[in-house]
Amino acid sequence: MRTVNGFVWLTFVFSFFAWAQSKPPTSVPTKMIVTMGHYYSHEPPVLTANDLTVTETYEPLTITSLTPLRGDRAGLEMFLLVDNCSTCEPGSKFTELQKFIGSQPSTTSVGVAYIQDGRLQIAEKPTLDRERAVKALSPPAGSKPADPFGALAELIEGWSPNSSRHVVLMISTGMDPGAAGGQALRSPSAEAAIQAAQRAGVTVYAIYHPSADYATADFSNIYSGQVLLSHVANETGGESYFLSFGPLPSLGPFLADISEHLANQYLLEFRAIPGETPGGLEEVVVKSKIHDVELMAPYKVVVAGDAAADQKSKAAPQKH
């Protein structure tokens, strides 16, 4: 009789564990900004939730809504972050930046900040006053080359959250003089800036602009700066722009591309699976089902913990 009871008990235990393993993990509401990056039709299509897929570790997630960020949802705050060591042929480029500020929709606030010797200096907080923003913008005055990504992280972390989208347009060499050789492609401060942006929902666009002595600089360092700028932009759902190791002939086409991206953004809401750390960054992949539409999104997003599990954990008696 004991043998039978033991067998029944073991059967129950194995069945319980099989049920626990087969039970789907609890999903939680999550959101991110998604950008229609490139499309190949005459007019950008208006996307719906049925046009997208979202996956986490190859598992499809449930999309709950996709809201175009237009009309009364078009609010946007944008910082122009200029590295003062990017001193090559700045004059005409900054005339284009002034025009870019003036061309922004009435729902966009523009702020101006600088990187001076690697330190952040805010010249103007985001404002709807175009004249104030343009007045705060000036060509790089020159500074000692220094890692620019610490200043980017500081800007993002000091930015008060609100209902508006947050975007940084960073103009820099991307170079960290303190890194050398293979380490130049690995920057802890760039990784910290990426995580800060992903946590705050900030999209970073980056334009490479060199210092005046770029022609005599170590090209491997210039290349590493461009790689880091691209890494930061892509990981946060933005884009980077450069053509060679020299300055861009004109910023106009690239500024127009950024404006078009910002006019075609969506708030994507879906249910994601929390990781081991509540509120941690989890990797998700967003794709378009429309063959000629390319989507841009952060590589990782904050996924809150399971509220029920968190409450249960808080309610449980603590051992001392």
JOMO-V157351 format. One record per residue. RES is the residue in three letters. NEAR is the number of other C-alpha atoms within 8 Angstrom. D_FIRST is the distance of its C-alpha to the first C-alpha in whole Angstrom. Layout:
res->[RES | RES]
near->[NEAR | NEAR]
d_first->[D_FIRST | D_FIRST]
//
This chain:
res->[MET | ARG | THR | VAL | ASN | GLY | PHE | VAL | TRP | LEU | THR | PHE | VAL | PHE | SER | PHE | PHE | ALA | TRP | ALA | GLN | SER | LYS | PRO | PRO | THR | SER | VAL | PRO | THR | LYS | MET | ILE | VAL | THR | MET | GLY | HIS | TYR | TYR | SER | HIS | GLU | PRO | PRO | VAL | LEU | THR | ALA | ASN | ASP | LEU | THR | VAL | THR | GLU | THR | TYR | GLU | PRO | LEU | THR | ILE | THR | SER | LEU | THR | PRO | LEU | ARG | GLY | ASP | ARG | ALA | GLY | LEU | GLU | MET | PHE | LEU | LEU | VAL | ASP | ASN | CYS | SER | THR | CYS | GLU | PRO | GLY | SER | LYS | PHE | THR | GLU | LEU | GLN | LYS | PHE | ILE | GLY | SER | GLN | PRO | SER | THR | THR | SER | VAL | GLY | VAL | ALA | TYR | ILE | GLN | ASP | GLY | ARG | LEU | GLN | ILE | ALA | GLU | LYS | PRO | THR | LEU | ASP | ARG | GLU | ARG | ALA | VAL | LYS | ALA | LEU | SER | PRO | PRO | ALA | GLY | SER | LYS | PRO | ALA | ASP | PRO | PHE | GLY | ALA | LEU | ALA | GLU | LEU | ILE | GLU | GLY | TRP | SER | PRO | ASN | SER | SER | ARG | HIS | VAL | VAL | LEU | MET | ILE | SER | THR | GLY | MET | ASP | PRO | GLY | ALA | ALA | GLY | GLY | GLN | ALA | LEU | ARG | SER | PRO | SER | ALA | GLU | ALA | ALA | ILE | GLN | ALA | ALA | GLN | ARG | ALA | GLY | VAL | THR | VAL | TYR | ALA | ILE | TYR | HIS | PRO | SER | ALA | ASP | TYR | ALA | THR | ALA | ASP | PHE | SER | ASN | ILE | TYR | SER | GLY | GLN | VAL | LEU | LEU | SER | HIS | VAL | ALA | ASN | GLU | THR | GLY | GLY | GLU | SER | TYR | PHE | LEU | SER | PHE | GLY | PRO | LEU | PRO | SER | LEU | GLY | PRO | PHE | LEU | ALA | ASP | ILE | SER | GLU | HIS | LEU | ALA | ASN | GLN | TYR | LEU | LEU | GLU | PHE | ARG | ALA | ILE | PRO | GLY | GLU | THR | PRO | GLY | GLY | LEU | GLU | GLU | VAL | VAL | VAL | LYS | SER | LYS | ILE | HIS | ASP | VAL | GLU | LEU | MET | ALA | PRO | TYR | LYS | VAL | VAL | VAL | ALA | GLY | ASP | ALA | ALA | ALA | ASP | GLN | LYS | SER | LYS | ALA | ALA | PRO | GLN | LYS | HIS]
near->[4 | 5 | 6 | 7 | 8 | 8 | 8 | 8 | 8 | 8 | 8 | 8 | 8 | 8 | 8 | 8 | 8 | 8 | 8 | 7 | 7 | 6 | 6 | 5 | 5 | 7 | 9 | 12 | 10 | 11 | 9 | 11 | 12 | 13 | 13 | 12 | 10 | 7 | 9 | 6 | 6 | 4 | 4 | 7 | 4 | 5 | 7 | 7 | 9 | 5 | 9 | 10 | 12 | 12 | 11 | 13 | 6 | 5 | 6 | 8 | 11 | 8 | 12 | 8 | 9 | 12 | 7 | 11 | 13 | 7 | 5 | 6 | 7 | 10 | 11 | 11 | 13 | 13 | 13 | 12 | 13 | 13 | 14 | 15 | 16 | 16 | 14 | 10 | 8 | 10 | 7 | 7 | 10 | 11 | 8 | 10 | 10 | 10 | 8 | 9 | 11 | 8 | 6 | 8 | 5 | 6 | 8 | 12 | 12 | 15 | 14 | 16 | 13 | 12 | 14 | 12 | 10 | 12 | 9 | 12 | 8 | 8 | 9 | 11 | 9 | 12 | 11 | 9 | 7 | 10 | 6 | 9 | 15 | 10 | 7 | 9 | 9 | 6 | 9 | 11 | 7 | 8 | 8 | 8 | 10 | 10 | 12 | 14 | 10 | 13 | 11 | 11 | 14 | 9 | 9 | 12 | 8 | 6 | 6 | 4 | 6 | 4 | 5 | 9 | 9 | 10 | 12 | 12 | 12 | 12 | 13 | 16 | 14 | 14 | 15 | 11 | 8 | 6 | 8 | 8 | 5 | 6 | 8 | 12 | 9 | 7 | 10 | 6 | 10 | 11 | 9 | 10 | 14 | 12 | 8 | 11 | 14 | 15 | 10 | 9 | 10 | 13 | 14 | 15 | 13 | 15 | 12 | 14 | 14 | 15 | 10 | 9 | 8 | 10 | 6 | 5 | 8 | 6 | 7 | 6 | 11 | 14 | 9 | 12 | 14 | 13 | 9 | 14 | 13 | 12 | 8 | 13 | 15 | 12 | 12 | 16 | 15 | 14 | 10 | 12 | 9 | 11 | 6 | 6 | 10 | 9 | 11 | 9 | 4 | 6 | 10 | 7 | 7 | 8 | 10 | 8 | 8 | 9 | 9 | 8 | 11 | 8 | 8 | 12 | 12 | 11 | 13 | 12 | 12 | 12 | 12 | 12 | 10 | 16 | 9 | 5 | 7 | 10 | 9 | 11 | 10 | 11 | 9 | 11 | 8 | 11 | 9 | 11 | 7 | 6 | 5 | 7 | 11 | 10 | 12 | 11 | 13 | 15 | 11 | 11 | 13 | 11 | 16 | 11 | 12 | 11 | 6 | 6 | 8 | 9 | 8 | 8 | 7 | 7 | 6 | 6 | 5 | 4 | 3 | 2]
d_first->[0 | 4 | 5 | 5 | 6 | 9 | 10 | 11 | 12 | 14 | 15 | 17 | 18 | 20 | 21 | 23 | 25 | 26 | 27 | 29 | 30 | 31 | 33 | 37 | 38 | 40 | 44 | 47 | 50 | 53 | 56 | 59 | 63 | 63 | 67 | 68 | 70 | 71 | 72 | 74 | 75 | 79 | 77 | 73 | 71 | 69 | 65 | 63 | 59 | 58 | 61 | 58 | 55 | 53 | 51 | 49 | 47 | 48 | 46 | 48 | 48 | 49 | 53 | 54 | 58 | 61 | 64 | 67 | 69 | 72 | 74 | 73 | 70 | 72 | 73 | 73 | 74 | 75 | 76 | 79 | 78 | 81 | 81 | 84 | 84 | 84 | 88 | 89 | 92 | 90 | 93 | 92 | 89 | 89 | 91 | 88 | 86 | 88 | 88 | 85 | 84 | 87 | 85 | 82 | 81 | 81 | 78 | 78 | 78 | 80 | 79 | 81 | 80 | 81 | 80 | 82 | 81 | 78 | 78 | 77 | 80 | 80 | 83 | 82 | 79 | 78 | 81 | 82 | 86 | 87 | 90 | 88 | 85 | 88 | 90 | 87 | 87 | 89 | 89 | 88 | 90 | 88 | 86 | 84 | 82 | 78 | 75 | 75 | 71 | 71 | 73 | 71 | 68 | 70 | 72 | 68 | 67 | 70 | 70 | 69 | 66 | 67 | 67 | 69 | 69 | 69 | 71 | 73 | 76 | 76 | 79 | 79 | 79 | 75 | 76 | 75 | 77 | 75 | 73 | 74 | 73 | 70 | 69 | 71 | 69 | 66 | 67 | 64 | 67 | 67 | 63 | 63 | 66 | 63 | 60 | 63 | 64 | 60 | 59 | 62 | 62 | 66 | 67 | 70 | 73 | 74 | 78 | 79 | 82 | 84 | 86 | 90 | 89 | 87 | 89 | 89 | 85 | 82 | 81 | 78 | 78 | 79 | 76 | 73 | 75 | 75 | 71 | 70 | 72 | 70 | 67 | 67 | 68 | 66 | 63 | 64 | 65 | 68 | 71 | 73 | 77 | 79 | 81 | 82 | 83 | 86 | 86 | 85 | 89 | 88 | 85 | 86 | 83 | 80 | 81 | 81 | 78 | 76 | 78 | 76 | 73 | 73 | 74 | 71 | 68 | 65 | 62 | 59 | 56 | 53 | 49 | 48 | 45 | 45 | 45 | 43 | 46 | 47 | 50 | 51 | 53 | 51 | 52 | 53 | 55 | 57 | 59 | 61 | 61 | 64 | 66 | 69 | 68 | 66 | 64 | 65 | 62 | 61 | 58 | 56 | 55 | 54 | 50 | 49 | 46 | 43 | 44 | 41 | 39 | 42 | 42 | 39 | 39 | 42 | 40 | 38 | 38 | 40 | 39 | 42]
//
